[in-house]
Amino acid sequence: MIKWLAVLVIFFSVATLETLAQDETTGENGILSYFSSAQKEVLLVPMMDKMFLSNVTHEIGRYNGMNFREVRSFFKEFIADMADLSGAENWNITDANSLDSMTLKIQVAQSFDYDLVKVHTKSEESKIQEIWSKLQKSAEKTTTKRGAYLEKGEIREYYDGKSRFMNTRVDTSWVFGQVLADSDFEYLLFINELDINKPRPSDVNYGSGERTLKLHFTLYNSKGKRVYGNAAFSTFEEDELDIYSIANDALFSAINRMLAECSAELSILSK
């Protein structure tokens, strides 16, 4: 009897260590990675059509032979597709549009409020940028100067503590008690708004010849708690009108920034 107990203890000890190891991060040449079993099941809820705001849409449309709706749809689909591909190691993302009427059911219970954009501490920013840099490696053209970045140990930003972003408020009893009652999603990632505008006189990069791209997002967990929300910023040259260049550079960077902030907040990647 004692012999069998010893065998069982050893068995469960090994199983426990293997389970814990699956959630640990591993490093190779300083690059963060972790096992696929650590993926989080995430439902991405795209922004409402009215939440795409830009003072360059018609110019982009004319240049690319697209109307307003086509430009908006292109950016919406790009966000969902790139979030899925770029965040595949951390997240298993499902676009709510791919599920039967799921988006509309959730958006019925969705409203918005404004919160201050989160300005991170130096240590928080370092962690976010470590994850962000890893995600950016699949881009052909990258830059560290996207919205917020470290320069000689100091945080440089295109926004200040007075900037606000659109945050989702959702009827959790309806969404999690009815719409998603039988789902396995661990998180809901709301894309609240996408702004593409020339910097205002009050902005730090005013007069820089750039346009600012601002991606607003909110993350809920399956218990109906709003765990994080913010805006990811990026920039591109003011005379850039190629929609593919804008998407593959500036918007791609903002999507990765969004994923990096959410990952850092949830501590999916260890310090």
Secondary structure, DSSP 8 states (H G I E B T S, - for coil): -HHHHHHHHHHHHHHHHHHHHHTSEEEETTEEEE-GGG-EEEEEE---GGGEEESSHHHHHHHHT--HHHHHHHHHHHHHHHHHHHTTTTEEEEEGGGSTTHHHHHHTTEEEEEEE-----HHHHHHHHHHHHHHHTTSSS--S-SSEEEETTEEEESS-TT-EEEEEEE-HHHIIIIITTT---SEEEEEEEEEEE---TTSTTTTSSEEEEEEEEEEEETTS-EEEEEEEEEEEETT---HHHHIIIIIHHHHHHHHHHHHHHHT-S--
